[in-house]
Amino acid sequence: MTSDTELRIRGLRALVDALGTVEAERFISLVLREPFDYTTWQRELWVVQSVEQISKAAMELRSALPNKRMEPTR
C-alpha cells in the first residue's frame, strides 16, 4: 500500500502533468473552496452511461497511452 505522502506526491504530479502548474493550483483551490460530497458526486457522475460504456472508454484511453506507466518512477 502506498503511504499518504507518496499518494500526495503522485496525485500532485498527475495534476501538474495533466493541467500544468497554474491550472493544477487553481483546481486544488476550487476543490478546497467548495463544499464537496464525494459519495454524491460518484453516484451522479456516470448516471447517463452504462458500465460497459465506461469500461470501453477506459480501455480506449489506456490503449491510447501504451507507454504510460501506472506506477510512479523512482
C-alpha positions as CSV (number, residue, x, y, z in Angstrom):
1,M,0.0,0.0,0.0
2,T,1.2,3.5,-0.9
3,S,1.9,5.9,2.0
4,D,-0.1,9.1,2.3
5,T,3.0,11.1,1.4
6,E,3.6,9.1,-1.7
7,L,0.0,9.3,-2.7
8,R,0.0,13.1,-2.4
9,I,3.2,13.3,-4.5
10,R,1.8,11.1,-7.2
11,G,-1.5,12.9,-7.2
12,L,0.1,16.3,-7.5
13,R,2.4,15.0,-10.2
14,A,-0.6,13.7,-12.1
15,L,-2.4,17.0,-11.8
16,V,0.6,19.1,-12.9
17,D,1.2,16.7,-15.8
18,A,-2.4,16.8,-16.9
19,L,-3.2,20.5,-16.3
20,G,0.1,22.4,-15.9
21,T,1.3,24.1,-12.7
22,V,-1.1,27.1,-12.7
23,E,-4.2,25.1,-13.6
24,A,-3.4,22.4,-11.1
25,E,-3.1,25.0,-8.3
26,R,-6.4,26.5,-9.5
27,F,-8.1,23.1,-9.4
28,I,-6.8,22.5,-5.9
29,S,-8.1,25.8,-4.7
30,L,-11.5,25.1,-6.2
31,V,-11.8,21.8,-4.5
32,L,-10.8,23.3,-1.1
33,R,-13.1,26.2,-1.5
34,E,-16.3,24.4,-2.4
35,P,-18.3,22.1,-0.2
36,F,-17.9,18.7,-1.8
37,D,-19.6,15.4,-1.1
38,Y,-17.6,12.7,-2.8
39,T,-20.2,10.0,-2.4
40,T,-22.9,12.1,-4.0
41,W,-20.5,13.0,-6.8
42,Q,-19.7,9.4,-7.5
43,R,-23.4,8.4,-7.6
44,E,-24.2,11.1,-10.1
45,L,-21.0,11.1,-12.2
46,W,-21.9,8.3,-14.6
47,V,-25.7,8.1,-14.4
48,V,-26.1,8.5,-18.2
49,Q,-23.5,5.8,-19.1
50,S,-23.7,2.1,-18.7
51,V,-20.8,0.1,-17.0
52,E,-20.0,-1.3,-20.5
53,Q,-19.7,2.3,-22.0
54,I,-17.5,3.4,-19.1
55,S,-15.3,0.3,-19.4
56,K,-14.9,0.7,-23.1
57,A,-13.9,4.4,-22.7
58,A,-11.4,3.4,-20.1
59,M,-9.8,0.7,-22.2
60,E,-9.6,3.0,-25.2
61,L,-7.9,5.7,-23.1
62,R,-5.5,3.2,-21.7
63,S,-4.7,1.8,-25.2
64,A,-4.0,5.3,-26.5
65,L,-1.3,5.7,-23.8
66,P,0.6,2.4,-24.1
67,N,3.9,3.8,-22.9
68,K,2.5,5.5,-19.8
69,R,3.4,3.6,-16.6
70,M,0.8,3.2,-14.0
71,E,3.4,3.1,-11.2
72,P,5.5,6.1,-10.1
73,T,9.0,6.4,-11.3
74,R,11.6,6.4,-8.6
